Amino acid sequence: MTQGGAVSQIVAILLLTMSVASWVVILWKAWMLHRATGDVARCTAAFWQSASVDEASVKVAAFDRERLVLPLIAATDMKAGQTLASAGDRSQQLTRVLRDALHAVLNKLQFGQVLLATVGSTAPFVGLLGTVWGIYHALIGIAGAGQITIDKVSGPVGEALIMTAAGLAVAIPAVLAYNIFGRTIGRIEADLEGFARDLRELFSHQRQNG
């Protein structure tokens, strides 16, 4: 952006930064969620096919590359204590520790979604700002030149309009990725929440029978 001034150059740099950041997150989350989708299914299957919790933990550790299932299993290993955290019956304690572990796991899955949403919603307006400023700067320059010709108008104005296209080019991949990842994360969350409920029922029942 040679004719838009410092503001247009700053806007161009900002759009480039937003694009690079969003693509880094897109590529990383695509890789992570692809692994997580298969790992969660394999981990839950391995857990229920095991003869004991210790055996299940070993099997799950071999599959759980993103560490999404192991924290839930580890949370069920509650030690007796004298604090309020150990107060209440076994079912209440399991509900609390599994909820905390599940929140930590879901935060890991959601990481980067805020950035994608922010880029997708703000990049078009950043590009529009660059366009408006570029056109204004171009018209000021043309008025100062005193003589208006089509070649003097088309260059600066065309360069300014590119900023709008650049803003859309940055926003569209971020919005598409956010929506696609959101659906994938929702499916994984449902599987993890179901597994956490099953764990609570399993270990509550074991304690009652014990």
Backbone torsions as a table, in degrees:
resi	resn	phi	psi	omega
1	MET	NA	88.4	-173.7
2	THR	-89.5	-20.7	-173.7
3	GLN	-109.6	-0.3	-176.7
4	GLY	-94.4	-6.0	179.7
5	GLY	86.5	-173.4	-175.4
6	ALA	-65.2	-36.8	-178.4
7	VAL	-62.7	-44.4	179.2
8	SER	-64.1	-36.9	178.2
9	GLN	-67.5	-39.1	177.3
10	ILE	-64.7	-42.0	178.3
11	VAL	-62.3	-41.9	178.9
12	ALA	-62.6	-42.2	178.3
13	ILE	-65.0	-40.8	179.1
14	LEU	-63.3	-43.4	177.7
15	LEU	-63.7	-39.2	177.5
16	LEU	-63.1	-42.8	178.7
17	THR	-62.9	-44.4	178.4
18	MET	-62.6	-39.2	179.5
19	SER	-65.3	-46.6	-179.9
20	VAL	-62.5	-44.8	-179.3
21	ALA	-62.5	-44.0	-178.8
22	SER	-67.1	-38.8	179.8
23	TRP	-69.5	-34.0	174.5
24	VAL	-61.9	-45.5	178.9
25	VAL	-66.1	-41.1	-179.5
26	ILE	-60.4	-48.9	-178.4
27	LEU	-65.6	-41.6	-179.3
28	TRP	-66.7	-45.5	-177.5
29	LYS	-69.8	-34.0	176.6
30	ALA	-61.2	-42.7	178.5
31	TRP	-68.1	-44.4	-177.5
32	MET	-66.7	-45.4	-178.1
33	LEU	-70.9	-31.0	175.4
34	HIS	-62.5	-43.9	178.0
35	ARG	-68.2	-42.7	-175.1
36	ALA	-64.4	-37.6	-178.3
37	THR	-58.7	-47.4	178.8
38	GLY	-74.6	-35.4	-176.6
39	ASP	-65.9	-42.1	-178.3
40	VAL	-63.0	-42.4	178.8
41	ALA	-63.6	-44.3	179.7
42	ARG	-66.4	-37.9	-178.0
43	CYS	-66.3	-45.8	-179.3
44	THR	-66.0	-38.0	177.7
45	ALA	-64.9	-43.0	179.3
46	ALA	-64.0	-36.9	-179.3
47	PHE	-62.9	-49.6	-175.3
48	TRP	-74.1	-16.4	177.3
49	GLN	-90.5	-0.3	-178.2
50	SER	-88.7	157.7	-178.3
51	ALA	-87.8	-20.5	-179.0
52	SER	-149.8	167.4	179.0
53	VAL	-66.1	-38.9	179.4
54	ASP	-63.2	-44.6	178.0
55	GLU	-64.1	-40.1	179.9
56	ALA	-63.6	-40.3	-179.3
57	SER	-62.5	-39.3	179.3
58	VAL	-66.4	-45.1	-179.5
59	LYS	-65.2	-43.8	-178.8
60	VAL	-64.2	-38.2	-179.5
61	ALA	-59.6	-28.7	-179.9
62	ALA	-74.2	-24.3	-178.1
63	PHE	-102.3	-28.7	-169.2
64	ASP	-83.0	74.5	-176.1
65	ARG	-69.8	-28.7	179.7
66	GLU	-95.3	2.4	178.9
67	ARG	54.1	58.0	178.6
68	LEU	-105.7	-27.7	-176.7
69	VAL	-100.8	-38.8	-178.5
70	LEU	-55.9	-41.9	178.6
71	PRO	-59.2	-31.8	178.0
72	LEU	-69.4	-41.4	178.7
73	ILE	-67.0	-43.1	-179.1
74	ALA	-63.7	-31.3	-178.3
75	ALA	-65.2	-24.4	-178.6
76	THR	-76.2	-11.5	-179.9
77	ASP	-86.6	77.4	-176.6
78	MET	-92.3	134.6	178.8
79	LYS	-95.7	144.5	177.2
80	ALA	-67.7	143.7	-179.0
81	GLY	-156.8	-178.0	-178.3
82	GLN	-111.5	18.3	-177.9
83	THR	-98.5	170.6	177.5
84	LEU	-64.4	-26.3	179.2
85	ALA	-63.4	-26.0	179.8
86	SER	-96.5	3.4	179.4
87	ALA	-79.2	160.1	179.6
88	GLY	89.5	174.9	-178.4
89	ASP	-79.9	173.1	-175.0
90	ARG	-60.6	-41.0	-178.3
91	SER	-62.7	-41.3	179.0
92	GLN	-65.5	-41.8	178.2
93	GLN	-63.0	-43.5	178.7
94	LEU	-63.0	-41.2	178.4
95	THR	-59.0	-43.2	-177.7
96	ARG	-67.3	-49.3	-175.8
97	VAL	-70.5	-35.8	178.1
98	LEU	-70.5	-35.9	176.3
99	ARG	-62.4	-44.1	179.8
100	ASP	-64.8	-42.4	179.4
101	ALA	-66.4	-38.7	179.7
102	LEU	-66.2	-40.0	177.7
103	HIS	-61.7	-40.9	179.2
104	ALA	-64.0	-41.1	179.2
105	VAL	-66.8	-42.0	-179.5
106	LEU	-67.9	-33.7	174.9
107	ASN	-61.9	-36.1	177.1
108	LYS	-65.5	-41.3	179.4
109	LEU	-66.8	-36.0	-176.4
110	GLN	-81.5	-9.2	-176.1
111	PHE	-58.5	131.0	179.7
112	GLY	96.0	-18.1	-179.2
113	GLN	-66.3	-36.1	179.3
114	VAL	-64.2	-40.7	179.3
115	LEU	-63.3	-44.4	179.8
116	LEU	-63.0	-41.2	178.7
117	ALA	-65.4	-39.4	-179.5
118	THR	-66.3	-45.0	178.9
119	VAL	-64.2	-43.9	-178.5
120	GLY	-63.3	-31.9	-176.6
121	SER	-91.2	-23.5	-174.5
122	THR	-105.7	-26.0	-175.7
123	ALA	-58.0	-41.6	178.3
124	PRO	-61.0	-36.4	-179.3
125	PHE	-74.0	-33.5	174.8
126	VAL	-64.2	-43.8	177.1
127	GLY	-63.5	-38.8	178.4
128	LEU	-65.0	-38.3	175.9
129	LEU	-59.5	-43.5	177.7
130	GLY	-62.9	-37.7	178.9
131	THR	-65.9	-48.4	-179.0
132	VAL	-60.4	-46.8	-179.5
133	TRP	-65.2	-39.7	-179.3
134	GLY	-64.0	-42.6	178.0
135	ILE	-65.1	-43.5	178.4
136	TYR	-60.2	-46.6	-179.7
137	HIS	-63.1	-38.8	179.7
138	ALA	-66.7	-42.6	-179.7
139	LEU	-66.6	-36.5	176.3
140	ILE	-62.7	-43.3	179.5
141	GLY	-65.2	-40.0	179.7
142	ILE	-66.4	-41.8	179.2
143	ALA	-63.5	-36.4	179.1
144	GLY	-70.3	-27.3	-179.6
145	ALA	-72.2	-24.9	175.9
146	GLY	87.4	-26.9	-178.3
147	GLN	-122.0	123.9	-176.2
148	ILE	-105.0	121.1	174.9
149	THR	-128.8	160.8	-175.3
150	ILE	-63.0	-34.1	-179.3
151	ASP	-70.6	-31.3	178.4
152	LYS	-75.1	-25.3	179.5
153	VAL	-85.6	-44.6	-172.1
154	SER	-64.7	-38.7	-178.0
155	GLY	-62.8	-60.3	-178.9
156	PRO	-63.2	-42.0	-178.6
157	VAL	-67.6	-42.4	177.7
158	GLY	-61.5	-39.2	177.9
159	GLU	-65.0	-38.7	179.1
160	ALA	-66.3	-39.2	-178.9
161	LEU	-66.4	-24.3	177.8
162	ILE	-60.9	-28.7	-178.8
163	MET	-63.2	-37.5	177.0
164	THR	-63.8	-44.4	177.5
165	ALA	-62.8	-38.5	179.1
166	ALA	-64.6	-40.8	178.0
167	GLY	-61.3	-42.0	177.7
168	LEU	-67.1	-38.3	179.8
169	ALA	-64.4	-31.1	177.4
170	VAL	-78.1	-39.9	-172.6
171	ALA	-75.3	-40.9	-172.3
172	ILE	-60.5	-48.4	177.5
173	PRO	-61.2	-36.6	180.0
174	ALA	-65.0	-42.6	180.0
175	VAL	-66.7	-44.7	178.8
176	LEU	-61.5	-45.0	179.6
177	ALA	-63.6	-41.1	179.6
178	TYR	-59.3	-45.2	-178.8
179	ASN	-68.0	-43.7	180.0
180	ILE	-65.1	-47.5	179.5
181	PHE	-63.7	-36.6	179.8
182	GLY	-60.0	-41.4	178.0
183	ARG	-66.8	-41.8	179.1
184	THR	-64.5	-44.9	178.9
185	ILE	-61.7	-39.2	178.9
186	GLY	-60.6	-40.7	178.4
187	ARG	-66.6	-42.5	179.2
188	ILE	-65.6	-40.9	178.0
189	GLU	-60.0	-42.9	179.5
190	ALA	-61.8	-41.9	178.4
191	ASP	-63.9	-43.0	-178.9
192	LEU	-68.4	-39.9	178.5
193	GLU	-64.6	-41.2	176.7
194	GLY	-63.5	-41.1	178.2
195	PHE	-64.5	-40.1	178.9
196	ALA	-63.3	-40.8	177.1
197	ARG	-63.7	-41.1	179.0
198	ASP	-64.7	-39.2	177.3
199	LEU	-62.4	-43.0	179.9
200	ARG	-61.9	-43.2	179.4
201	GLU	-65.9	-40.3	-178.3
202	LEU	-62.7	-52.0	-174.3
203	PHE	-77.2	-26.6	172.6
204	SER	-66.7	-42.6	-179.9
205	HIS	-66.8	-39.8	178.8
206	GLN	-61.9	-41.8	-178.9
207	ARG	-67.6	-39.9	180.0
208	GLN	-65.6	-40.0	178.7
209	ASN	-71.5	-29.5	-179.0
210	GLY	-73.3	NA	NA
